[in-house]
Amino acid sequence: MRDTIPLIIGAIPFGIIFGTLSIKSGLTLGHTMALSLVVFAGSAQFIALGLIAAGTSWQIILLTTFVVNLRHLLYSATLAPGVRHLSGPLKAAMAFWLTDETFAVVAARYAHGNDTRTLHFYYLGSAILMYVNWALCTLTGAMFGNLIPGTAEWGLDFAMPVTFIGMLVPYLRNLPMISASVVAGAVALLSYGLPNKIGLVLAASAGIAAGYGMHLLLGRRSNIDRWGRDRRSVV
């Protein structure tokens, strides 16, 4: 759990501001808490809140939040080998509690070669702590946000990218990861203006392709000796 605490501290203002803006947008306390307890996806909740306030149809809201959360498919694919032995209900619970923060700390532990048979205990400790924190912060913002001056000017548009950068930097240890990050970032910037956040999907796909391509290239080079011969075919 202690690995998650720094990320929880960073999530606190997001939860409070979400609860505050939700009430100011006309949602009831029950609706606000339902979003955090049932949806439990910060970025999707903020986007949905803006669309609801603008009177957008539920179909567009559903499609947009679906696209935004497609990154969770990538997270799940990364963690899948470590949870294959678990029961279906437990994997379903872990899928529901999957967040950017929990993925960051669990993937780091997984990458260091820790025993995957007990990885789910570490995962659940981080995920449940994040869940409780998000719910309490949402409740705090919904009930007392109107007493906090200038909540809409806390600079969270800046804080959110910084939080993601902080989660990304520890993984930039090799060329495939660096290639994936640079390409994904470039594509995200170039496709920023596309509708329904489709640029996120394009950026993620491009990043995966770049990282995997670099991985294959380095693997091939490692099998070539200084004479240009494939070591696997040299007897």
C-alpha positions in Angstrom: 0.0 0.0 0.0 2.8 2.4 0.8 3.8 2.5 -2.9 0.4 3.8 -3.7 0.3 6.6 -1.1 2.2 9.2 -3.2 -0.3 8.6 -6.0 -3.2 8.8 -3.6 -2.0 12.2 -2.4 -2.0 13.4 -6.0 -5.5 12.0 -6.6 -7.1 13.8 -3.6 -7.6 17.2 -5.3 -9.1 15.5 -8.4 -11.7 13.7 -6.3 -12.6 16.9 -4.4 -12.9 19.0 -7.6 -15.0 16.3 -9.3 -17.5 16.2 -6.4 -17.6 20.0 -6.3 -18.1 20.4 -10.1 -20.7 17.6 -10.2 -23.0 19.3 -7.7 -22.5 22.7 -9.5 -23.4 21.0 -12.8 -26.8 20.1 -11.4 -26.2 16.5 -10.4 -27.6 15.3 -7.0 -25.4 13.9 -4.3 -26.6 10.4 -5.1 -25.8 10.8 -8.8 -22.4 12.1 -8.0 -21.5 9.3 -5.6 -22.9 6.7 -8.1 -20.5 8.0 -10.7 -17.5 7.5 -8.4 -18.6 4.2 -6.9 -19.9 2.5 -10.0 -17.9 4.1 -12.8 -14.7 4.7 -10.8 -12.7 6.2 -13.7 -11.5 9.8 -13.0 -10.8 11.0 -16.5 -14.0 9.4 -17.9 -16.0 10.9 -15.1 -14.7 14.5 -15.8 -15.4 14.1 -19.5 -18.9 12.6 -18.8 -19.7 15.5 -16.4 -18.8 18.1 -19.1 -20.9 16.3 -21.7 -23.9 16.0 -19.2 -23.6 19.7 -18.4 -23.7 20.4 -22.2 -26.8 18.4 -22.7 -25.1 15.7 -24.8 -27.0 12.5 -25.7 -26.3 9.5 -23.6 -25.0 7.6 -26.7 -22.3 10.2 -27.3 -21.4 10.2 -23.6 -21.1 6.4 -23.6 -19.0 6.3 -26.8 -16.7 9.0 -25.7 -16.0 7.5 -22.2 -15.5 4.1 -23.8 -12.8 5.5 -26.1 -11.1 7.3 -23.3 -11.0 4.1 -21.2 -9.7 1.9 -24.0 -6.2 2.3 -22.5 -7.4 -0.2 -19.8 -7.2 -2.9 -22.4 -3.5 -2.3 -22.7 -3.1 -2.4 -18.9 -5.0 -5.6 -18.7 -2.9 -7.2 -21.5 0.2 -6.3 -19.5 -1.0 -7.8 -16.3 -2.9 -10.9 -17.7 0.0 -13.4 -17.4 0.2 -12.7 -13.7 -3.5 -13.3 -13.0 -4.3 -16.3 -15.2 -4.4 -18.7 -12.2 -7.1 -16.6 -10.4 -10.9 -17.3 -10.4 -13.2 -15.4 -12.7 -15.0 -13.4 -10.0 -11.7 -12.2 -8.6 -10.4 -11.2 -12.0 -13.7 -9.3 -12.6 -13.2 -7.4 -9.3 -9.6 -6.6 -10.2 -10.8 -5.4 -13.7 -13.3 -3.1 -12.0 -10.7 -1.6 -9.7 -8.1 -1.1 -12.4 -6.8 2.5 -12.5 -3.8 4.3 -13.9 -2.3 4.6 -10.4 -2.7 0.9 -9.5 -1.5 -0.2 -12.8 1.7 1.9 -12.4 2.7 0.4 -9.1 1.7 -3.2 -9.9 3.3 -3.2 -13.3 6.6 -1.9 -11.7 6.4 -4.7 -9.1 5.7 -7.2 -11.8 8.6 -6.0 -14.0 11.0 -6.6 -11.0 10.2 -10.3 -11.1 8.2 -10.6 -7.9 6.2 -13.8 -7.3 3.1 -13.5 -9.5 1.2 -16.0 -7.3 0.7 -13.3 -4.7 0.6 -10.3 -7.0 -3.2 -10.1 -6.6 -2.9 -9.3 -2.9 -0.6 -6.4 -3.7 -2.9 -5.3 -6.5 -6.0 -5.4 -4.2 -4.3 -3.5 -1.5 -3.5 -0.7 -3.9 -6.8 -0.7 -5.8 -9.1 -0.8 -2.7 -7.1 2.1 -1.1 -7.5 4.1 -4.3 -11.2 3.3 -4.5 -11.9 4.3 -0.9 -9.8 7.5 -1.3 -11.7 8.5 -4.5 -15.1 7.9 -2.9 -14.3 9.9 0.2 -12.8 12.8 -1.8 -15.8 12.9 -4.1 -18.1 13.0 -1.0 -16.0 15.7 0.5 -16.2 17.8 -2.7 -19.9 17.2 -3.1 -20.8 18.2 0.4 -18.3 20.9 1.2 -16.9 22.0 -2.2 -19.0 25.2 -2.2 -17.2 26.3 0.9 -13.8 26.0 -0.8 -13.1 29.2 -2.8 -11.7 29.0 -6.3 -11.9 25.2 -6.7 -12.3 25.6 -10.5 -9.0 27.4 -10.6 -6.7 24.8 -8.9 -4.7 24.2 -12.1 -5.8 20.6 -12.4 -5.4 20.8 -16.2 -1.7 21.1 -15.5 -1.6 18.6 -12.6 -3.2 15.7 -14.4 -0.5 15.5 -17.2 2.2 15.9 -14.6 0.8 13.0 -12.6 0.8 10.8 -15.7 4.4 11.8 -16.6 5.4 10.9 -13.0 4.0 7.4 -13.6 5.6 7.0 -17.0 9.2 8.1 -16.2 10.2 5.0 -14.2 9.5 2.8 -17.2 11.8 4.6 -19.5 14.7 2.2 -19.0 15.2 0.8 -22.5 14.8 1.7 -26.2 11.4 -0.1 -26.8 9.8 1.8 -23.9 11.4 5.1 -24.9 10.3 4.6 -28.5 6.8 3.7 -27.5 6.5 6.8 -25.3 8.0 9.3 -27.8 5.9 8.0 -30.7 2.7 7.8 -28.6 3.3 11.4 -27.4 3.9 12.7 -30.9 0.8 11.1 -32.3 -1.3 12.3 -29.4 -0.2 15.9 -30.1 -0.8 15.6 -33.8 -4.3 14.0 -33.4 -5.4 16.2 -30.5 -8.1 17.8 -32.5 -9.9 14.6 -33.6 -13.4 14.1 -32.2 -14.4 11.7 -29.4 -10.9 11.4 -28.1 -10.0 9.0 -30.9 -6.5 10.5 -30.9 -5.9 8.5 -27.6 -6.5 5.2 -29.5 -4.3 6.2 -32.4 -1.5 7.3 -30.0 -1.7 4.1 -28.0 -1.7 2.0 -31.1 1.2 3.8 -32.6 3.1 3.6 -29.3 2.6 -0.2 -29.1 3.7 -0.6 -32.7 6.8 1.5 -32.2 7.8 -0.3 -29.0 7.2 -3.8 -30.4 9.0 -2.9 -33.6 12.0 -1.7 -31.6 11.9 -4.8 -29.5 12.0 -7.0 -32.6 14.8 -5.0 -34.1 17.0 -5.2 -31.0 16.2 -8.9 -30.8 17.3 -9.5 -34.3 20.5 -7.4 -33.9 21.4 -9.4 -30.8 21.5 -12.5 -33.0 23.8 -11.0 -35.6 27.6 -11.3 -35.1 30.1 -8.7 -36.2 30.4 -10.5 -39.6 26.7 -10.0 -40.3 26.0 -13.7 -39.7 23.0 -15.0 -37.7 24.5 -16.6 -34.6 21.7 -19.1 -34.4 22.8 -20.5 -37.8 26.5 -20.5 -37.0 27.7 -23.9 -35.8 
